[in-house]
């Protein structure tokens, strides 16, 4: 098991995450009860980019953004916080309304 962990350490330090994951996964097949291998594989997976397409939506930069003529589009560092704040404030209002109706009879 120690050799697998040493290899994982080398793969991590050289940023060869996928190679390290493949070797650790093979080691897990040989030593299925070795819990440090599961942890090492998780650490290596953290170095990989997230699977799937880019998030899009609020995260996309818009070339149409041209203040003050056109205020639509993503402004890095500004609009996401505003949207997140608005969603956070709107959610409790909706979540409380069914609860409020149930509690009115008490």
N, C-alpha and C positions, 0 to 999 in steps of 0.2 A: 504494500500500500504506500509506503514512503516514497518509492520510486515514482509512482503515479503523481503524488503530491509535489515531488520535486519537479517533475515535468510540467505540472500545472503552474508552478511558480515561475519557471523559465518562460513558458508560453505567455504568462501574464506580463512579465517584465519586457518581453519583446513585442507585445501587443499582437500576438498570433492567437487570438481568442478562439477562432473556429477550430484550429488544429488542436489546441488544448482541450476543447470540449469533446472533440472526436476521441482523443486518447483517453480522457477521463470516462467517457461513456463506455468504451471498451473495457476499462478497468472495472467499472461497475458491473459489467457482465461476468467478470471473473470473481469479483468480491462484492456480491450484492448487499452484504450487511455492513460494509465499510461506510459509515455515515460521513466521515470527512471528505469522501469523494463527492458526495452530493453537494456539500457546501462549496467545494472547490469548483464544481461545474457551475453552480449558481453565480459565484464570483466572476468566472470567465464569461458567462452569459451577459452579465451587466456591462461588459465592454462592447458588446455588439449593438449595432443600431436596432431600433425597434422594427419589427416586421410590418409589412403593409405599406400602403401609399402614405404620402404626407397628409397631415391633418386637414389642410385646406381651410376654408371658411374664414374665420377671424384671423388666422395665422398667415394668410396669403397677402403679400404686398400687392397693392393695386397701382398700376402706372396711371390710372385715371385720377388718382388723388392729386388735386391741384387747388389748394385753398386760396382764396375763399370761394372760387367758382364751383368746385366740386369737392364736397366733403365726404364722399363715400370712399371706402377702402380702408385698408389697415394702416395705421400709423404706429410704427414700432415703438413699443414702450408706453403708449398712451391709451389706446382704445381697449385693449384686452382687459385692463384693470377696471375700466368703466363698465364694460359688459359683465364682467364677473361680479362686480359690486351690485349691479342691477339685478342679476339673477339671484344672488344671495338674499337680496331684500325682498324679491317677489316670491320666492319659494316658501318662506315661513308663513306668509299671508295665506297662501293657498293651503298649506298643510294644516293651518290652525282652524280654517273654517269648518271642516267636517267635525273636528274635535269640539269646537265651540258649540255647534248644534247639539251634539250628544250631551254636553255638560250643562246646557241651559235648564234641563229638567231637575237637576240636583239641587 
